[in-house]
Amino acid sequence: MTGEPRYPHAHYGDARAQSGRRAAELTAEAATAGALTPDDVRIRGETLLAQAAIAREAGYAHLADNLARAAELTAVPDDQILAMYEALRPGRTSPAAMDQLADRLEREYAATRCAALVREAAAVYRVRRIGGQ
């Protein structure tokens, strides 16, 4: 990347919460007045993808990949995220169950990057004989 880093959301007011409210509306005053909802403090997938593009341009491929996976997860309900997190803790599940989780991520949420990461973990579990076969 050449020149000044481009952070379009910060400079142009594009940043919006999951609720659709502009970032400029998400103030401490609004929070203390009880005017914010949980979706007002959740980031949108589009914002994460824009950040991923900036990171990739700047040469931070791993960060960009993580941000792109995070963007996919914005479509997944919180209770499912917590269940997946619990299942993916070391030794908590089998490689076959991880493959099923990856399939579900793709099928229900179009989270192909996340599914690929889960499949990669399942392959490591198989090689290291973690979590049963």
N, C-alpha and C positions, 0 to 999 in steps of 0.2 A: 504494500500500500504506500502511496506517495502523498506528500503534503499533510495537511491537518487531518487527524482521524475524523471520520464522519459518523456522527451519532444522530441520525435523522430524527429520532423520537424526542431527544432532548431539545433540539434546536427548533423543531417545527411544530411541536405540540401534538405529534401523532400518537404518542403513547396513550393507550386506553387500557382500562382494567377489563377483566372478564365481563363485567356488567355493561361495558360500553362507555362508561364515564371517562372523560378525559383526565389525565394524570393531574392537571392543574386543579381539578375539583376535589382531589383527595388530600385534604388538608387536616392539620391537627384540630382545627376548629370544627370541621365536619365530624371528625371522630369523637371529640368530646361532646358534641351535640347529639350523638347517636344517629347521625344521618348517613352512616356508611353501612353497607351490607358485606357479608363475607366475599361476595363476588367483586366488590369494589377493591379488595386487596389481593385479588388473584390476578396473575399475569396472563395475558392472552398468548395463545400459541403463535400468532403472527408476530408478536413482539419478540418472542424468543427466536423465531426463525430469522428475523432481521438482525438480531444480535449475533446469531450464528454466522450469518453472511459477513458481518463486520469482522468477527473473530477469524474466519477463514481467510479473508483478504489480508489480515494482519499477520498471517502465518501461524495461527493458533488452531491447527486442525483438530486436536483432541478436545479443546474447549468447544469448538464449533460443533463437533459430533455430540458432545454432552448437551449443549443447548438445543440441538435438533431433537434429541431424544426427549428432553424436557418438554419441548413443544408438543410432541405426540401425547405425552402424559396429561396435558391439560384437558384432554377429552375424556379421561378416565375418572369415574367417580371416586371421591376420597376413600370410601370404605373399601373399594377394590384396590386402590393404591396400597392401603395398609395391609390388606390380606396378601397382596403380592410381595410386599416388603417382608412380611413374616415368613412366607414360603421360601423366599430367596436367601434367607440368612443361611450361612454355611451349615451344611448337614441336616437341614430341616426338611428337605424333600428329595425325591428321587429324580434322576435325569429324565425319566419318562414323564413325571408330573411337570417338570420344567418345560418339556417339549409341548405338553398340553397347554400350559400357560402361554407359551410363545404363539401357538396356534390361535388361542383366544385373543391375545393382543392384536394379532393381524385381523382376525375375522370380525371382532366386535368393535375395535377402536381404530383400525387402519394404522396401527403403531408398528410399522415394519422395521424401523431401526431398533426399537426396544425389543421386538421379537427376535431379531438377529443377535442381540446381546445376550438374551436369555438362552438362546440355542448354543451360543458360544460357551456360556457357563455350563450348560448341560454336557457339552462335549468334554469339558475339563473334568466335570464330576465323573464321567465314564472312565476317563484315563486314570484318574486318581482313585477310583472306586469309592467315591463319597456318596452317601445317601442311598445306598442300595442300588440295585440294577433293575 
